[in-house]
Amino acid sequence: MKKKTLVIVFLSLLCITCKTNNNVKRFTIPSQINLITKSKEYSENWHFKDILLDSIPGISLNRAYDSIIKHNNSDKIIVAVIDNEIDLRHVNLKSKIWINKNEIPNNNIDDDYNGYVDDINGWNFIGNKKGEQNLYVNFEFTRILKKLEPYFKDKNIKTISTKDSVSYLLYEKVKLKYDNSLKRYIANKDNSDKLYDSYYEAKDKTSKFFNDKPYSIKALDSLKNIKADNIEGTHFQLLIDLMTYNIDENYINSEKRQANEKLEKLLGLDYNDRLIQGDNPDDISDTSYGNKIINNHVEFLNHGTKTAGVISNINQNDNISIMSLGISCYGDEHDKDIALAIRYAVDNGARVINMSFGKDFSLHKEWVFEAIQYADKHDVLIVSSAGNFNYNLNIYNDYYPNDNLNNEDEVSDNFLLVGATTIFLDKGFMLEDSNYGNIDVDVFAPGNMIHTTKPLDKRTDSFGGTSAASAVASGVAALIFSNYPDLTASEVKHILMDSGIEYNMGVSTPIKDDKNKTTPFNQLSKSGKVINAYNALIMADSISRRN
């Protein structure tokens, strides 16, 4: 049994209001709480728990429903999920999928004149009118390298003109990223090829002992010391190891196929990842592409379904509709698709847009900035994941989407960047892979082992990373809008930041020269806090009363 660990959690002196029988009471969260924590198993919906009542650093959702929301009447809020497509038939999602009431299904006519034919539940920007779609696309640094290499290959900073120096420095960055990634993906392909070859060799060598009957670990173990021509004990042992870890033939074949596809397409300098769409990705006005099918390949591309499940699970009074906008597959999203999806969501009534994706570098960041500003103009909140690379975004300026350029002024006040936390109140409180930084990251939310929906299955699954944290934040934002629809996107953004719980303990932020480095958690984001639904709703009530 692990020893109990004494953890001192410092909470901000947060003065907030609480509704009681239509009266408003003021109270202050204690500035310091002594908590005894021990090794915990992640329980289902742990992130709904309350730090004061349960000693678990969740978002206090259960407390909010028990004492504030209950079964109050609330407005229906549309949440756009810009991601993979979503499993529309999932038992936990099908009643919450957005329906475009201005469009007549399957009549091949753009009834609402929005430019998208038969868009009943959203739009798939990575497909075409034939129903085909991309499964793999280039990384963004691959796309940039393809554009810049003809100009800068075999050159150096001394041989180029001053006017080309910025482009050359970008070329150097993407070339380094590409070369390092190429090494990893070649190694991954080699490993999957070796596993494939070894498995089929072992299967071939041992087949005569089984006469096409199923293998078993016991039978293989009894044969591994046999002496026979061209057969070694390692053949039997390999099959034993694979069966022990539930690695079957389908998995081995899939891994080999995916490793080849990723190498050829994510990093393929000759691969045209817009061949299916047939559009010009460098022309934002070329919008005649995509299709209405937003629940295809959801088992292979399952991220969107999981994201939607987290958002849906937070909103328990059936007060949200999920709009599915497909722009993601293996590889990096195109800025054109991001920008057009944001505009689609705004034009079709979304109040919250969740973007649980991210990438290194951006070809057309100006299109995305303009789309964010368009959403701001129409009072739509965009919630985005901070990324899972353990970057300090105060230093690393090439991660997107973002709402500023080179850590300068934000382009609007409706964009919330969210990092991820865990259940553990110690050095591991910030999720190990989460990006951080008090210039770009606005707030944190739970993002590890989050209970959610599993595509093509009535069962549920767990979900992790800043994608899950972003979805948690989007769910709470939708909850606020639903109960207080008069609030602006900017107000809800700052409510989520200002009403959170502040933790001061040191968390792990290793760097190259100091693997044991820690930083106080409240220095890792602008707010220094973790989103708290209970506090947020109380603050929303107070602000709404003043408006």
C-alpha angles and dihedrals in degrees: 000000000000119000117256112255123218109223123186110209117194114206122196117256091253117180108201140159129247128200116230118170091333091307122114118229125187123217139159129231109235113262094228133027126183110219128186109209129180134184106302134195114224105255124202109280093002087155090068090066128104127239093219100041100033105020087234119120098232130132097269092241095147089052091050093052093044097051109018116019104028105148100326119155110259140174122265109249126200114223115192114212109203101193138081116336118279132240098248093188098056110127092232095047110033095085091050100051115119116248120203099224092188093064127076109221121250099349092121090234129117093232097175094042093232094132096256121099118222093350094166099155103012136293140287109221094183095061140069138227091270090063094252121133144180121264096175129032137170124280110249091246088055090055092048092047090053090055098044105035096076088060102039108028111128091007131112136201091270095056100050130081122258092247090059096048096097092050091046092053089051088049090054091051096049092042091055091047091047095048093049092047092047091057091051095047093046089051090048091051091048091051094049090047091051092049091048093049094044093049096051092043090052092046092050094047094049100038095095090064093058106035092217092309118134118276122239130194091237093052093046092049091052090055103042094094094050118127112225139139115281091355123112132185088245090068090060093040092054091054090047091052093048093050091047090059095040092246107154137178094270091055093048092049091046093050092051092048094047094046090055094045093049094049093046098043111024090048100020110128090192096044116108105210093186096056091104095049093042093209132123106255090199093058114074091189092061097090104147098110141087130059144241095254105108101158101058124122090004093150092055094037097038102151096093093053091050092048092050090049093056092050093045093048092058093053103064100165094071090249101136138070120205116221112200118217113175117207103131136086133135106323129027130321119249114244088227092059092045092052095045092046091053090050091047090052092049094046092050099052108268116155094186128037118195117202109182097175139083144176145192111259131359129230098195105020090152090068091053092046090052091049091050089051089048089055090048091052089054094044098249121149118223117204116192136181117248093222137252105254100095088242122162096226091199085072104024108067101174101080118110154236095045137144099233140045120237093345093299129128118327116250091226143351101245101078121098120190113200132201126196135250135188135219093259119099096207139071089312095059092109108063107257096239099038119121115232143180135139094235099057109014109077102188144339132242135182109285111164129089092353115178112242149142125295117215119250091004137092089218125087132238140203123253132195146181133055087306088069092043091053090050091051089052092047090051092053091045090053089049090055094047090047093056097033107030092165092070119102126236090250092051092051091047091055093042089057090049100040100041097051128109117262121220121190104185119119116262131193114275103159121192131189094266097037117037091176097052116138131190130195105263094230089063094060098077139027093257097033087218148110117234114260118193095197094053092040094056092048091050091045090054091051094049093043090054090053094049 
